[in-house]
Amino acid sequence: MLERRGADWGLTLEPPQPSEIATCANKCVFCFIHQLPRGMRKSLYVKDDDFRLSFLHGNYITLTDLDEEELERIEAQRLSPLYVSVHATDPELRHRLLGQPKVKRELLPVMERLARAGIRMHAQIVLCPDWNDGAHLDRSVHELALMHPAVASTAVVPVGLTRHRERLPELRTVTDDEARALVQSIEGWQERFLASLGTRFVWAADELHLQAGAPLPPARTYEGFAIAEDGVGLVRRFTDGWSRAGGARRAASLGPARSRW
């Protein structure tokens, strides 16, 4: 007898404990962990870079610390999709963005290997003005597009900064004019990718649309909201859901339709 989908099998798998999670050896210039205030619960300070959490929960990983055994495990177990923190495809620039860690590893060869193994990936670029924008962003997006469909999407997310940046590299946020220019550039790339790849491939985070004062794209342009949890299409999905819920409430308040005859 086949089990119906969603049935409880009576098994509960323990999630990885903080001590068992592979942590990140990088010191990214924009790392949100480094920007947290002191005195919060210990689990908030765990810098995970664990491919298991990427596969299971959509956490973004850098791929810089994977050893041969871990790569072979990903390939053998077909752990797909994975979510990859790219930030820049230029090796030297990416190394600087990652805080110049001791392990200097080129990203694209690792991604190409995973692509050959049939692993699907979603890429993320945390945009830091004066670091990886402009021509660097153009290069990163188009080099990632060469690996489509293995690289299914690229999200461009503006850097987030807090007041807790003592002794950290100098960064600034995206200006309103830069947000408008970014949205315009990404929309232009989307048109070209849609014609050549059959997908828009690259998306701006909702925050960029809001900061630019640009209207949110319609739901269909997000192609299923595969990376909504990265802030891409989340606002559109919320506003559409709110509108539908409001319409349902209004219809319910009117009661059943009555015949005039």
C-alpha positions as CSV (number, residue, x, y, z in Angstrom):
1,M,0.0,0.0,0.0
2,L,1.4,3.3,-1.0
3,E,1.8,6.0,1.6
4,R,-0.2,9.2,0.8
5,R,1.9,12.3,0.2
6,G,2.6,14.2,3.4
7,A,1.9,11.2,5.7
8,D,3.8,11.0,9.0
9,W,6.2,8.1,8.8
10,G,7.0,8.2,12.5
11,L,10.6,9.4,12.0
12,T,12.0,12.6,13.4
13,L,15.4,13.7,12.1
14,E,17.5,15.8,14.5
15,P,18.7,19.0,12.9
16,P,22.4,19.7,13.0
17,Q,23.6,21.1,16.3
18,P,25.7,24.4,16.2
19,S,28.8,22.4,17.1
20,E,28.2,20.1,14.1
21,I,27.6,22.9,11.5
22,A,30.5,23.7,9.1
23,T,31.3,27.3,9.8
24,C,32.7,30.0,7.5
25,A,36.4,30.8,7.5
26,N,35.9,34.0,5.5
27,K,35.7,37.5,6.9
28,C,33.4,39.0,4.3
29,V,33.6,42.8,4.3
30,F,29.8,43.0,4.5
31,C,29.2,40.0,6.9
32,F,26.0,40.6,8.9
33,I,27.3,38.4,11.7
34,H,30.2,40.9,12.3
35,Q,27.6,43.7,12.4
36,L,25.5,42.3,15.3
37,P,25.5,43.9,18.7
38,R,27.0,42.0,21.6
39,G,25.1,40.1,24.2
40,M,22.6,38.3,22.0
41,R,22.0,34.5,22.0
42,K,25.0,32.4,20.9
43,S,23.2,30.8,17.9
44,L,23.0,34.2,16.2
45,Y,26.8,34.4,15.9
46,V,27.2,31.0,14.1
47,K,28.7,31.8,10.7
48,D,27.4,28.7,8.8
49,D,28.9,27.7,5.5
50,D,27.4,24.2,5.4
51,F,26.3,22.7,2.1
52,R,23.7,20.6,4.0
53,L,21.9,23.7,5.2
54,S,22.1,25.1,1.7
55,F,20.4,22.1,0.3
56,L,17.9,21.7,3.1
57,H,17.0,25.3,3.9
58,G,18.3,27.5,1.1
59,N,21.2,29.0,3.1
60,Y,23.8,30.7,0.9
61,I,27.3,29.2,1.0
62,T,30.6,30.4,-0.5
63,L,32.0,26.9,-1.6
64,T,35.5,28.1,-0.6
65,D,36.0,25.6,2.2
66,L,34.6,22.4,0.5
67,D,37.2,19.6,0.5
68,E,37.3,16.8,-2.1
69,E,35.3,14.4,0.1
70,E,32.5,17.0,0.5
71,L,32.4,17.7,-3.2
72,E,32.1,14.0,-4.0
73,R,29.3,13.7,-1.5
74,I,27.3,16.5,-3.1
75,E,27.8,14.8,-6.5
76,A,27.0,11.3,-5.3
77,Q,23.9,12.3,-3.3
78,R,22.7,14.8,-6.0
79,L,22.3,17.5,-3.4
80,S,20.4,20.0,-5.6
81,P,19.7,22.9,-5.6
82,L,22.5,24.7,-3.8
83,Y,22.5,28.4,-3.0
84,V,25.9,30.1,-3.7
85,S,27.2,33.4,-2.4
86,V,29.1,34.6,-5.5
87,H,29.4,38.4,-5.1
88,A,32.0,38.6,-7.9
89,T,33.3,36.2,-10.5
90,D,36.6,38.1,-10.8
91,P,38.9,35.9,-8.5
92,E,40.9,38.8,-7.0
93,L,37.9,40.9,-6.3
94,R,36.0,38.1,-4.8
95,H,39.0,37.3,-2.6
96,R,39.0,40.8,-1.3
97,L,35.2,40.8,-0.7
98,L,35.6,37.6,1.3
99,G,38.1,39.3,3.6
100,Q,41.2,37.7,1.9
101,P,40.9,34.4,3.7
102,K,43.9,32.0,3.9
103,V,42.3,29.6,1.5
104,K,42.3,31.3,-1.9
105,R,40.1,29.3,-4.2
106,E,38.6,30.2,-7.5
107,L,34.8,29.9,-7.6
108,L,33.9,29.3,-11.2
109,P,35.8,26.0,-11.6
110,V,33.9,24.6,-8.6
111,M,30.6,25.7,-9.9
112,E,31.4,24.3,-13.3
113,R,32.3,20.9,-11.7
114,L,28.9,20.9,-9.9
115,A,27.2,21.9,-13.1
116,R,28.7,18.9,-14.9
117,A,27.4,16.7,-12.0
118,G,23.8,18.0,-12.6
119,I,23.7,20.2,-9.5
120,R,21.4,23.1,-9.9
121,M,22.5,26.4,-8.3
122,H,21.0,29.8,-7.4
123,A,23.6,32.6,-7.2
124,Q,23.6,35.7,-5.0
125,I,25.5,38.9,-5.4
126,V,25.6,41.2,-2.4
127,L,26.1,44.5,-4.1
128,C,28.7,46.8,-2.4
129,P,28.9,50.2,-4.1
130,D,32.5,51.0,-5.2
131,W,33.5,47.4,-4.8
132,N,31.6,45.0,-7.1
133,D,29.2,47.3,-9.0
134,G,29.4,48.7,-12.5
135,A,31.6,46.7,-14.9
136,H,32.3,44.1,-12.2
137,L,28.5,43.4,-11.8
138,D,28.1,43.2,-15.5
139,R,30.9,40.7,-15.8
140,S,29.6,38.6,-12.8
141,V,26.1,38.3,-14.2
142,H,27.1,37.4,-17.7
143,E,29.7,34.9,-16.6
144,L,27.1,33.2,-14.4
145,A,24.7,33.2,-17.3
146,L,27.1,31.1,-19.3
147,M,26.4,28.3,-16.9
148,H,22.7,28.4,-17.3
149,P,20.6,26.2,-16.8
150,A,22.9,24.7,-14.1
151,V,22.9,28.2,-12.6
152,A,19.2,28.8,-12.5
153,S,19.1,32.4,-11.2
154,T,21.1,35.3,-9.9
155,A,19.9,37.6,-7.2
156,V,21.4,41.1,-6.8
157,V,20.9,42.2,-3.2
158,P,22.0,45.6,-1.8
159,V,24.5,45.5,1.1
160,G,22.9,46.0,4.5
161,L,24.8,47.9,7.1
162,T,24.3,48.4,10.9
163,R,25.7,50.9,13.4
164,H,27.9,48.1,14.8
165,R,30.8,48.2,12.3
166,E,33.7,49.1,14.6
167,R,37.1,48.2,13.0
168,L,35.3,46.8,9.8
169,P,36.1,47.8,6.2
170,E,34.5,51.1,5.1
171,L,31.3,50.5,3.1
172,R,28.4,52.6,2.1
173,T,24.8,51.8,1.1
174,V,23.3,52.1,-2.4
175,T,22.0,55.6,-3.2
176,D,18.6,56.3,-4.7
177,D,20.1,57.2,-8.0
178,E,22.2,54.0,-8.0
179,A,19.1,51.9,-7.1
180,R,17.3,53.4,-10.1
181,A,20.2,52.7,-12.4
182,L,20.5,49.1,-11.1
183,V,16.9,48.4,-11.6
184,Q,17.1,49.7,-15.2
185,S,20.2,47.7,-16.0
186,I,18.8,44.5,-14.6
187,E,15.5,45.0,-16.5
188,G,17.6,45.4,-19.7
189,W,19.5,42.2,-18.9
190,Q,16.3,40.4,-18.2
191,E,14.9,41.2,-21.7
192,R,18.1,39.9,-23.4
193,F,18.3,36.8,-21.3
194,L,14.6,36.0,-21.8
195,A,15.3,36.1,-25.6
196,S,18.5,34.0,-25.4
197,L,18.0,31.7,-22.4
198,G,14.2,31.5,-22.1
199,T,14.4,33.0,-18.6
200,R,15.0,36.4,-17.1
201,F,17.9,34.8,-15.1
202,V,18.8,37.9,-13.0
203,W,16.6,39.7,-10.5
204,A,16.9,42.8,-8.3
205,A,15.9,42.5,-4.7
206,D,12.6,44.1,-3.8
207,E,14.6,46.6,-1.7
208,L,16.1,48.1,-4.9
209,H,12.7,48.5,-6.5
210,L,11.4,50.2,-3.4
211,Q,14.4,52.5,-3.0
212,A,14.3,53.4,-6.7
213,G,10.6,54.3,-6.4
214,A,10.0,51.9,-9.2
215,P,6.8,49.8,-9.5
216,L,7.1,46.2,-8.4
217,P,7.2,43.8,-11.4
218,P,4.1,41.6,-11.9
219,A,4.1,38.2,-10.3
220,R,4.6,36.3,-13.6
221,T,8.0,38.0,-14.1
222,Y,9.3,36.2,-11.0
223,E,8.9,32.8,-12.7
224,G,7.6,30.9,-9.8
225,F,9.3,32.9,-6.9
226,A,12.1,30.4,-6.6
227,I,14.3,32.9,-4.6
228,A,11.6,34.8,-2.8
229,E,13.3,34.0,0.6
230,D,16.3,36.1,-0.6
231,G,14.0,39.1,-0.9
232,V,13.3,38.7,-4.6
233,G,9.5,38.9,-5.2
234,L,8.6,38.6,-1.5
235,V,6.8,42.0,-1.5
236,R,5.0,41.2,-4.7
237,R,3.8,37.9,-3.3
238,F,2.7,39.6,-0.1
239,T,0.8,42.4,-1.8
240,D,-0.9,40.1,-4.2
241,G,-1.9,37.8,-1.4
242,W,-3.2,40.7,0.6
243,S,-5.3,41.9,-2.3
244,R,-6.8,38.4,-2.8
245,A,-7.6,38.1,0.9
246,G,-9.3,41.6,0.8
247,G,-11.3,40.6,-2.2
248,A,-12.4,37.4,-0.5
249,R,-13.4,39.3,2.6
250,R,-15.5,41.8,0.6
251,A,-17.2,39.0,-1.3
252,A,-18.0,37.2,2.0
253,S,-19.4,40.4,3.5
254,L,-21.9,40.7,0.6
255,G,-23.4,37.3,1.4
256,P,-24.7,34.8,-1.2
257,A,-25.9,36.3,-4.5
258,R,-29.7,36.6,-4.6
259,S,-31.8,36.2,-7.6
260,R,-34.0,39.2,-8.5
261,W,-36.7,36.9,-9.8
